Amino acid sequence: MSRLYTFLLVSVPALLIGIFFGPQLNRLNTQAASLLNTANNGERIISRSAKPPIIVGTISHWSHTEKFIQVGKGLIEKGYAVTFIGGPLFRDQIESIGATFEEVEGSPTTPGYQLSDELMAELAKMDVLAPETAIFLWGNMFLKSIPKSFRALQRTLKRLDDARTIFIHDVMFFAATPLFRGAAGLRPHTTMAIGVVPASFESNDTMPYNSGLLPHTGPDAHNIHWQAQLEADKHPIWSGLNAMIDEVFAEMGAAPPGMRASTAMGSLADIYCPMTIPEFDFTRSDSKVETVFIGMPKTPGLPNRELPPWWEDILQAKKEGKKVIAVSRSSFDVSLENTILPALEGLKSRTDLVVVVALVNSEVGDFKAEHDIPSNAYITRLIPFDLLFPHVDVLVTSAGYGTIQNALRHGVPVLSHGELEDKPQIGALIQHTGVGVFYQHANLDAQTVSDSVDKLLGNSSYLHTARKIQDIYKDYDPIDKLDQLIQERMKAFEEL
């Protein structure tokens, strides 16, 4: 299990790498921002409005916020009144969809960061790979802020003064979790935890979260999984975070969560709603919470959906029988050497395909000034993947949960890699489902890209499996799924 410990050590939390590369993340977040321009004791009034009020809560990072803006926008279009609670970074974008905004006090005001200047100065002195650093980051970004987000939720519930209120929140936004362990305060009628990252629950049906290991099979599987989970709990990161959340809950008058902090993210809710489909997840028969799969939003929340000037070249290449290879990277991956440059190098001599690169964290002009562009490659900073992927044959990426699922929604096999953040967990899902290949390395090399693309193009099983996922995904729209859940809860409420 030494590899397991290694990955647990370096992979918590998903924002770990982003913290140390603020300028690039600042640019991505800032550009996105500029473009998208009763009371106590439960005695609350039942509103006369036809639909219950909705509160949405999310952390202040664009890769999370954009998904909830899509959710909020969709619910507003269905007639719901929506209030967002969170940091002020994306207030303008949130209010532009017609939502009300409630700020969490003391939230970060610098894009890309979830820490104050004082904490950043302290972090700069720490070893990035030490367990204490992961505890410091996870604790200060998500756990120690629970009282502040809790107060923002309480203010909003009091203002709305409606016993039917629904709280829809990012699993990494813990505002309501203390209520499930006895903290005093107003409680939403229903709390829905939205899984914008892979499920991080401990389970006897799986190996520990982010180990990169596939579930064991055979009659002794449960025992093997259980022993692995027990070993994971001994790791200083988990033991440290578990102690921290217990302390925070105690200060708020709540009982301890009674589970790993990563499990509490989605389990302390009325309903856990992973933004995926069952076929792209591990089965967990011992889940502690009602689970309803809702799928990833159909349309990525890009502030600018303009297609690049060379778009017709891609369509023409496709008509000529050439394969289209999309290349992208995570918003936390600031190194061109990890994915993009190896992909361009490995595929540059191929006349049977074209390569479409989304730089994400770099400007096209800067990139072209520093690198030679192969004749079969097309470069952009961002591109609407829902428009690109119907023409794509393979995705090469270090990207995250959302991008890969967007590819699968369109039946595109995946070549992915990574060893930090949640990449080992995503990689295990890719291997488990058979939709692509995954390398548990920080970077690819040109030969690996070339060989893997040939493997994905030459073995029809990958395309067949990805197409099966595509067919299943047609039945999943998160807006419709959430609307249905809300209506079911309101029907039960009215029957009381």
Residue, then its C-alpha position, 0 to 999 in steps of 0.5 A: m500500500s506504499r503507492l496508496y500512501t504516496f498518492l494520498l499524500v500528494s493528492v489532497p486537496a484538488l486545489l493543492i497545485g493551483i495554490f502554488f501557481g497563482p498568476q496563471l490561475n489568476r489570469l484564467n479566473t479573471q478573464a472568465a470573470s471579465l467576459l461573463n459579465t419565522a425565525n427560530n425554532g422552526e416556525r417559518i412561514i410557508s411561502r405562497s410562491a408556486k415553487p420553493p426558494i433555492i439556495v446554491g452554495t459553492i467554493s470560489h473557484w471557476s471550475h466549480t462555480e461555472k457548473f453551479i452557474q449553469v445549474g442556477k441559470g437552468l433552475i431560474e429558467k424553470g421559474y425558481a428564485v435562486t440565491f447564491i452564497g459564497g465568495p465575492l469573486f464571481r458575484d457579477q456573473i452570478e447576478s447576471i443570471g438573475a440570482t441573488f447573492e449572499e457573501v460569506e464573510g472573510s472570503p478570498t478576493t483574489p482569483g485562484y486563492q482560497l487563503s488570506d495573505e497571512l495564510m499564503a505567507e505561512l504556506a510559502k514556508m512549508d514543504v509542498l509534499a509534507p502531510e502537514t501542508a495538505i492538512f494546512l491547505w484542506g483545513n484552512m480552505f474548507l474546514k475552518s471556514i465552515p462556521k462562516s459559510f454556516r452563518a451565511l446559510q443561516r442568514t439566507l434561510k432567515r431572510l427567505d423565511d420559507a420552510r420549503t427552501i432547498f439547499i443545493h451545494d458543492v460537496m466541498f462547501f460544508a455550510a450545512t454539514p453541522l446541521f446533520r450532527g446536531a448544530a443549532g440553527l435553521r435547516p433547509h427542507t432538503t439539502m442536496a450535495i452536488g458531486v462536481v468531483p469524483a465520489s470520495f466515500e470510504s466503502n467496502d466495495t472500493m479501494p481507498y479514494n485516490s489510490g488509483l487502485l481498481p476494486h478487488t474481485g472475488p469472495d474476499a473483496h470486501n475484506i481486502h477493501w476494508q483492510a485497505q480503508l483501515e490502513a488509509d485512515k491511519h495516514p497522517i493526512w486523513s487522521g489530521l483532517n478528521a481531528m480538525i473537522d471534529e474540532v470545528f464541529a465541537e466548537m459549533g455544538a455539533a457531534p463529530p461526523g463519525m466518518r472520514a472528512s472526505t466522506a462527510m463532504g457528500s454524506l452529510a446531506d439529504i441527497y448526494c447528487p454526483m455529476t456523473i452517471p452510474e456507469f462512470d462510477f464505482t458501485r457502493s452498496d454501503s453508501k450512507v446517503e441517498t444517491v441520485f446521479i444527475g450527470m454533468p451539465k450539457t454545456p460547459g460554462l464558458p464565458n465566450r462561446e465563439l468558435p476559432p477562425w480555423w473551425e471550418d478547417i477542422l470540419q473539412a479535415k473530418k470530411e476528408g476522413k482525417k481523425v481529430i485529436a483534441v488536447s487539453r489540460s486541467s486549469f491546475d496544470v500550468s506546465l506545457e511540458n506535461t501534456i500539450l507539448p508531448a502531444l504536439e511532438g508525438l503527433k506532428s508527423r501524422t498526415d492522417l489526423v489534425v490536432v486541436v489544442a486548448l491551452v486553457n492557462s496560456e494565451v495563443g500569441d505567447f504560445k506561438a511566439e515560444h513554440d513551433i506549431p506543427s502543420n497539422a495543429y490548431i491552437t486556441r486558449l478555450i473552445p466550447f467542447d460541446l461543439l468540438f467533441p462531436h467531431v473528435d476521435v480521441l481526447v488527450t488530457s490531464a483535465g478533470y472530471g468535467t472535461i472527461q465526462n463531456a468527452l464521454r457524453h459525446g462518445v469520445p475515448v480518452l487518453s489521460h494522465g496525472e498523479l496529483e489532485d483527483k487524477p488517480q481516482i479519475g484514472a481508476l474510473i477510466q480503466h474500470t469502465g474501459v473508455g480509455v487509457f490512463y497513466q499515473h504520471a505527472n507528464l506524458d512523453a511524445q512516444t506514449v502519446s503516439d502509441s496510445v492514440d494509435k491504441l485508442l484508434g485501432n482498438s474498437s472496444y474503446l470507441h464501443t464502450a465510449r459510445k455506450i456511455q454516450d447513449i446512457y448519458k442522453d437520459y441525464d440532464p442535471i437541471d431536469k434531474l434536480d427539478q424532478l427531485i425538488q418536485e418530488r420533495m415538494k409533493a411529499f411536503e404538501e402531503l404532510 
